Amino acid sequence: MTRQAATSRLAGHALVEALVAQGVDTAFGVPGESYLAVLDGFHEHAGKIRFIACRQEGGAAFMAEAQGKLTGRPGICFVTRGPGATNASIGLHTAFQDSTPMILFIGQVASDQRDREAFQEVDYRQMFGPGTLGMAKWVGEVHDAERLPEYVARAFHTAIQGRPGPVVLVLPEDMLTQPITAPVVAPARPAESAPTPAALAELRERLAAAQRPLVIAGGGGWTPGATAALQTFAEAWQLPVGCAFRFQDLFDNAHPNYAGDVGIGINPKLAERVKAADLILAIGPRLGEMTTGGYTLLQAPRPAQQLIHLHAGAEELGRVYTAELLINASMSQAAPALAALAPPASIAWRDWTASANADYQANLVPTPVAPLDMAEVIRLLDAKLPEGTVFTNGAGNYSGWLHRFHRYTGLHRFGKTQLAPTSGAMGYGVPAAVAAALLQQDRWVVNIAGDGDFLMTGQELATATGYGASKLLVIVVDNGTYGTIRMHQEREYPGRVSGSDLFNPDFAQLAEAYGFLAVKAESTDQVGPALDAAIAAGKPALLHLRLSSDVSTSRATLTAIRDAARQRLGR
């Protein structure tokens, strides 16, 4: 049967039709004159897809990245040329390092103006050049309007294949206004790769012979079925499971096999356990700097532990670490294959697994802090909000309390519940929370942000109220400093503070100006009532927490860090 061409319509309209055909119902962006025909296409198809106009391109790109994490399909962001694209680059970099499928559409100068340094002109293939050290898996520019649906289909396929990631598609302004008849292309589906029988047999043999194995799960491409299969595998083999940096929702944190998160602020006992393991089974993570403690928990390039590394991207395997066994497989195929492996009749590491969980449980016990205890704030959030609540954060020491004390639910139970940047991008949490609240309006979403982190993208509160988010709670932890930088200053140059002090507005008044309910708390006993008011508000709410700048991390104060540094340096 011959495929019939579609009726003639503007290329910009055809682009929106192609998004709808791919199952996209929401796109984020900041409007620009370089893609007016696409904006008109959103108007033409308003009953099928919506365009969320954000307040800054970095926020829009973060929202699209969060969309990719939540749905497993490419998040969609539209920005204009030049300044718009450079602002959006932070979300693109986050998607690359987080292995998140995303497509950034960029308006471009008209074809007859190219290569003249026209107004806001940038060569995006140079700017976002593809490669494992780049910012995008592929950068394409459409010059033939009739091929636009083909390019869109390729962008979706590229974003979801192998190791998921971001794609950039550049749209010359004049191309978008041309009439085309090319039909849209069928929805993209990932080509899934499965581990070979021989690889599974070797994996089983090596694992069965181990005495102290440890699973580290992470990376992109996980499905609810895959995380359920991971849990089945861990239960059958009685394996301790740690989650890579900011992938804590891949395994139910309340499960007796859970060992904790392997990342910044790692439980010292878990760090020692990683080093003491005789076999590391890495399922999905790329084993980057944060997960490996600066490549010290696993020495590069040849770890002291046996390493079995499963990853969806063939180019990732062996790139940093030499392993006993490398398996190129999609998580949707690898995890069920592992779950089907018969465990040995006798498991030598039962006590090892039990002690790993005991260490995790002990790490949940905080050292009380007065007058405001962040560990108690996390406990109250968990007690007052339903399971399946989505938690978001950007970068900063404040996130350590969330990562340490909140117990994430497995992806197969409630979907994605952790939205956080492995790239360490400040400002991620607010836009990610807004996106989650708009995309999944039946779920509660909580963003925890530091004062420095919040003001990177706090203007996106306007997007939340403008588009009707309701079950959204933003918690600003205000200690008047760039906390992580201040901590490093005290560690390396004790007592010599430079550039890390912050001068903040009244966050409650700012939130009220955006239409949020605003409440404050300066002591632990004020937090519970403040949360009750926020939850009952029926509209977005912001909780402003005032914290002493001396409370640096969930494990140490600035005073203790400074004193230790002076003693080390003999000052």
Residue pairs with C-beta under 8 A, 6 or more apart in sequence:
3 183
4 183
5 181
5 182
5 183
6 14
6 17
6 181
6 182
6 183
6 184
7 181
8 179
8 180
8 181
9 17
9 179
9 180
10 37
10 40
10 41
10 176
10 177
10 178
10 179
10 180
11 37
11 145
11 148
11 175
11 176
11 177
11 178
11 179
11 180
12 35
12 36
12 37
12 38
12 39
12 40
12 41
12 176
12 177
13 37
13 40
13 41
13 44
13 45
14 41
14 148
14 149
14 180
14 182
14 184
15 38
15 41
15 105
15 148
15 152
15 171
15 176
16 38
16 41
16 42
16 44
16 45
16 49
17 41
17 45
17 184
18 148
18 149
18 152
18 153
18 184
18 185
19 27
19 49
19 76
19 152
20 45
20 48
20 49
21 184
21 185
21 186
21 187
22 73
22 74
22 152
22 153
22 156
22 187
22 188
23 73
23 187
24 49
24 73
24 74
24 76
25 48
25 49
25 50
26 49
26 50
26 52
26 67
26 76
26 438
26 439
27 42
27 49
27 50
27 51
27 52
27 64
27 76
27 77
27 78
28 51
28 52
28 54
28 60
28 61
28 63
28 64
28 67
28 75
28 76
28 77
28 78
28 435
29 51
29 52
29 53
29 54
29 57
29 60
29 77
29 78
29 79
29 105
30 53
30 54
30 55
30 56
30 57
30 60
30 78
30 79
30 80
30 84
31 39
31 53
31 78
31 80
32 78
32 79
32 80
32 81
32 84
32 107
33 80
33 107
33 173
34 80
34 81
34 107
34 108
34 109
34 120
34 171
34 173
35 78
35 80
35 105
35 107
35 171
35 173
35 176
36 176
37 176
37 177
38 78
38 105
38 107
38 171
38 176
39 51
42 49
42 50
42 51
51 78
52 60
52 63
52 438
52 463
52 467
53 463
53 466
54 60
54 63
54 431
54 460
54 463
55 459
55 460
55 462
55 463
56 87
56 457
56 459
56 460
57 77
57 79
57 83
57 84
57 85
57 87
57 88
58 87
58 88
58 90
58 91
58 427
58 431
58 456
58 457
59 427
59 430
59 431
59 434
59 457
59 459
59 460
59 463
60 77
60 78
60 79
60 88
60 91
60 431
61 77
61 79
61 87
61 88
61 89
61 90
61 91
61 92
61 94
61 102
61 104
62 90
62 91
62 94
62 425
62 427
62 428
62 431
62 432
62 435
62 457
63 75
63 77
63 91
63 431
63 432
63 434
63 435
63 460
63 463
64 75
64 76
64 77
64 91
64 95
64 102
64 103
64 104
64 435
65 75
65 91
65 94
65 95
65 98
65 100
65 102
65 166
65 421
65 428
65 432
66 75
66 392
66 419
66 431
66 432
66 435
66 436
67 75
67 76
67 102
67 435
67 439
68 74
68 75
68 95
68 100
68 101
68 102
68 159
68 164
69 75
69 98
69 100
69 416
69 419
69 432
70 390
70 415
70 416
70 419
70 435
70 436
70 439
70 440
71 439
72 101
72 221
72 222
72 223
73 101
73 160
74 101
74 102
74 103
74 155
74 156
74 159
74 160
74 167
75 95
75 100
75 101
75 102
75 103
76 102
76 103
76 105
77 88
77 91
77 102
77 103
77 104
77 105
78 105
78 106
78 107
79 85
79 87
79 88
79 104
79 105
79 106
79 107
80 106
80 107
80 120
81 106
81 107
81 108
81 109
81 120
81 121
81 122
82 119
82 120
82 121
82 122
83 120
84 106
84 107
85 104
85 106
85 122
85 124
85 127
86 122
86 127
88 104
88 106
89 127
89 128
89 135
90 425
90 427
91 102
91 104
91 425
92 102
92 104
92 128
92 135
92 136
92 166
92 168
93 135
93 423
93 425
94 100
94 421
94 423
94 425
94 428
95 101
95 102
95 165
95 166
96 134
96 135
96 136
96 137
96 165
96 166
96 423
97 288
97 421
97 422
97 423
98 220
98 246
98 421
98 422
98 423
99 163
99 164
99 165
99 219
99 220
99 221
99 286
100 164
100 165
100 166
100 220
101 159
101 160
101 164
101 165
101 166
101 220
102 159
102 165
102 166
102 167
103 155
103 156
103 159
103 166
103 167
103 168
103 169
104 136
104 166
104 167
104 168
104 169
105 169
105 171
106 124
106 168
106 169
106 170
106 171
107 171
107 173
107 176
108 114
108 121
108 124
108 141
108 170
108 171
108 172
108 173
109 118
109 119
109 120
109 121
109 172
109 173
110 118
110 172
110 173
110 174
111 143
111 172
111 174
111 175
112 174
113 121
114 121
114 172
124 139
124 141
124 168
124 170
125 139
125 141
125 170
128 134
128 135
128 136
128 139
128 168
129 135
129 136
129 139
130 136
130 137
130 138
130 139
132 315
132 316
132 319
135 166
136 165
136 166
136 167
136 168
137 158
137 159
137 165
137 166
137 167
138 154
138 155
138 158
138 167
138 168
139 167
139 168
139 169
139 170
140 151
140 154
140 155
140 167
140 168
140 169
140 170
141 169
141 170
141 171
141 172
142 148
142 151
142 169
142 170
142 171
142 172
142 175
143 172
143 175
144 175
145 175
145 176
145 178
145 179
145 180
146 180
146 181
146 182
147 182
148 175
148 180
148 182
149 182
149 183
149 184
149 185
150 182
150 185
151 169
152 169
152 184
152 185
153 185
153 186
153 188
155 167
155 169
156 187
156 188
157 188
158 167
159 165
159 166
159 167
160 188
160 189
160 190
161 190
161 191
162 312
162 313
162 314
162 315
163 219
163 220
163 221
163 286
163 311
163 312
163 313
163 315
163 316
164 220
164 221
164 312
165 220
190 221
190 330
190 332
192 330
192 332
192 333
193 312
193 328
193 329
193 330
193 333
194 329
194 330
194 333
194 334
194 337
195 203
195 310
195 327
195 329
195 333
195 334
195 337
196 327
199 325
199 327
200 337
200 338
200 341
202 325
203 281
203 308
203 325
203 327
203 338
203 341
204 341
204 342
206 279
206 306
206 308
206 324
206 325
207 213
207 237
207 279
207 281
207 308
208 343
208 344
210 278
210 279
210 306
210 348
210 349
211 278
211 348
211 349
211 352
212 276
212 277
212 278
212 279
212 349
212 352
213 239
213 240
213 277
213 278
213 279
213 280
213 281
213 349
213 352
214 239
214 240
214 241
214 242
214 259
214 273
214 274
214 277
214 279
214 280
214 281
214 356
215 230
215 234
215 239
215 240
215 241
215 242
215 281
215 282
215 283
216 241
216 242
216 243
216 244
216 262
216 274
216 280
216 281
216 282
216 283
216 285
216 287
216 291
217 230
217 241
217 242
217 243
217 244
217 247
217 250
217 251
217 283
217 284
217 285
218 243
218 244
218 245
218 247
218 250
218 282
218 283
218 284
218 285
218 286
218 291
219 244
219 247
219 284
219 285
219 286
219 311
219 312
219 331
220 284
220 312
221 284
221 312
221 330
221 331
221 332
222 250
222 284
222 331
222 332
222 335
222 411
223 331
223 332
223 411
224 411
224 412
224 415
225 332
225 335
225 336
225 412
226 331
226 332
226 334
226 335
226 336
227 250
227 251
227 335
227 410
227 411
227 412
228 410
228 412
229 335
229 336
229 338
229 339
230 241
230 250
230 251
230 283
230 335
230 338
230 339
231 251
231 252
231 255
231 410
231 412
232 339
233 239
233 335
233 338
233 339
233 341
234 240
234 241
234 251
234 255
234 257
235 257
236 339
236 341
236 343
237 341
237 343
237 347
238 257
238 343
238 347
238 349
238 350
238 353
239 257
239 281
239 349
239 353
240 257
240 258
240 259
240 273
240 349
240 352
240 353
240 356
240 357
241 251
241 255
241 257
241 258
241 259
242 258
242 259
242 260
242 261
242 262
242 270
242 274
243 249
243 250
243 251
243 260
243 261
243 262
244 261
244 262
244 263
244 284
244 285
244 287
244 291
245 261
245 262
245 263
245 264
245 288
245 290
245 291
245 422
246 261
246 263
246 290
246 403
246 418
246 420
246 421
246 422
247 284
247 285
247 418
247 422
248 261
248 403
248 408
248 418
249 408
249 409
249 410
249 411
249 416
249 417
249 418
250 284
250 410
250 411
251 257
251 258
251 410
252 258
252 408
252 409
252 410
252 413
253 406
253 407
253 408
253 409
254 407
254 409
255 410
256 354
256 357
257 353
257 357
258 357
258 360
259 270
259 273
259 356
259 357
259 359
259 360
260 266
260 267
260 270
260 356
260 359
260 360
260 363
261 403
262 270
262 274
262 291
262 297
263 290
263 291
263 403
264 290
264 400
264 403
265 400
265 403
265 404
265 553
265 554
265 555
266 293
267 359
267 360
267 363
267 404
269 359
269 362
269 363
270 356
270 359
270 360
270 363
271 293
271 297
273 356
273 359
274 280
274 293
274 297
274 298
274 305
275 297
275 304
275 305
277 305
278 305
278 306
279 305
279 306
279 307
279 308
280 298
280 303
280 305
280 306
280 307
280 308
281 308
281 310
282 307
282 308
282 309
282 310
282 311
283 310
283 331
283 334
283 335
283 338
284 310
284 311
284 312
284 331
284 334
285 291
285 311
286 311
286 313
286 316
286 319
286 320
287 298
287 309
287 320
287 321
288 422
289 295
290 422
290 424
291 297
292 298
292 300
295 320
298 305
298 307
298 321
300 320
300 321
301 320
301 321
301 322
302 321
302 322
303 321
306 324
307 321
307 322
307 323
307 324
307 325
308 323
308 324
308 325
308 327
309 317
309 321
309 323
309 325
309 326
309 327
310 327
310 329
310 334
311 317
311 326
311 327
311 328
311 329
312 328
312 329
312 330
312 331
313 328
314 328
317 323
317 326
317 327
317 328
318 326
327 334
329 337
363 404
364 404
364 405
364 407
366 373
366 375
366 376
366 405
366 554
369 375
369 551
370 523
370 524
371 522
371 523
371 524
372 521
372 522
372 523
372 524
372 527
372 545
372 546
372 547
372 548
373 524
374 398
374 401
374 477
374 545
374 547
374 551
374 554
375 401
375 404
375 405
375 554
376 524
376 527
377 401
377 475
377 524
377 527
377 545
378 401
378 402
378 405
378 406
379 405
380 527
380 528
380 531
381 389
381 406
381 446
381 531
382 406
382 407
384 528
384 531
384 532
384 535
385 444
385 446
385 535
386 444
387 409
387 413
387 414
388 409
388 413
388 414
388 415
388 417
388 443
389 417
389 443
389 444
389 445
389 446
390 416
390 417
390 418
390 419
390 433
390 436
390 440
390 443
390 444
390 445
390 446
391 402
391 406
391 408
391 417
391 418
391 419
391 420
391 445
391 446
391 447
391 448
392 418
392 419
392 420
392 428
392 429
392 430
392 432
392 433
392 436
392 445
392 446
392 447
392 448
393 399
393 402
393 419
393 420
393 428
393 429
393 447
393 448
393 449
393 453
394 420
394 421
394 425
394 426
394 427
394 428
394 429
394 430
394 449
394 450
394 453
394 456
395 421
395 424
395 425
395 426
395 428
395 453
395 484
396 426
396 449
396 450
396 452
396 453
396 482
396 483
396 484
397 450
397 483
397 484
397 487
397 552
397 553
398 448
398 449
398 450
398 453
398 477
398 479
398 483
399 420
399 448
399 450
400 553
400 554
400 555
401 448
401 554
402 448
404 554
405 554
408 417
408 418
409 417
411 417
414 443
415 440
419 428
419 429
419 432
419 433
419 436
420 428
420 429
420 432
421 428
426 452
426 453
426 456
427 453
427 456
427 457
428 457
429 447
429 448
429 449
429 453
429 454
430 447
430 449
430 454
430 456
430 457
430 458
430 460
430 461
430 474
431 457
431 460
431 463
432 447
433 445
433 446
433 447
433 472
433 474
434 460
434 461
434 463
434 464
434 469
434 472
436 443
436 445
437 445
437 464
437 469
437 470
437 471
437 472
437 540
438 464
438 467
438 468
438 469
441 468
441 469
441 470
441 471
442 471
443 471
444 471
444 472
444 473
445 469
445 471
445 472
445 473
446 473
446 474
446 475
447 472
447 473
447 474
447 475
448 475
448 477
449 474
449 475
449 476
449 477
450 476
450 477
450 478
450 479
450 482
450 483
451 476
451 477
451 478
451 479
451 480
451 481
451 502
451 504
451 507
452 481
452 482
452 483
452 502
454 474
454 476
454 507
455 504
458 510
461 474
461 511
461 514
461 515
461 516
461 540
461 542
462 514
464 472
464 514
464 516
464 540
465 514
465 515
465 516
465 539
465 540
469 540
470 538
470 539
470 540
472 540
472 541
473 531
473 534
473 535
473 540
473 541
473 542
473 543
474 511
474 516
474 540
474 541
474 542
474 543
475 542
475 543
475 545
476 507
476 542
476 543
476 544
476 545
477 545
477 547
478 504
478 507
478 544
478 545
478 546
478 547
479 546
479 547
479 548
479 549
479 551
480 501
480 502
480 504
480 549
481 500
481 501
481 502
481 549
482 499
482 500
482 502
483 549
483 552
485 499
485 500
486 497
486 500
486 549
486 552
486 558
487 552
487 553
487 558
487 561
489 496
489 497
489 498
489 500
490 497
490 552
490 558
490 561
490 562
490 565
491 561
491 564
491 565
492 565
494 561
494 562
494 563
494 565
494 566
494 569
494 571
495 562
495 566
506 544
507 518
507 542
507 544
508 518
508 519
508 520
508 542
508 544
509 518
511 517
511 518
511 541
511 542
511 544
512 518
515 539
515 540
516 539
516 540
516 541
516 542
517 533
517 534
517 537
517 539
517 540
517 541
517 542
518 541
518 542
518 544
519 530
519 533
519 534
519 541
519 542
519 543
519 544
520 526
520 530
520 543
520 544
520 545
520 546
521 527
521 530
521 543
521 544
521 545
521 546
522 545
522 546
527 543
527 545
530 543
531 543
533 541
534 541
534 542
534 543
535 541
549 558
550 557
550 558
550 559
551 557
551 558
552 558
552 561
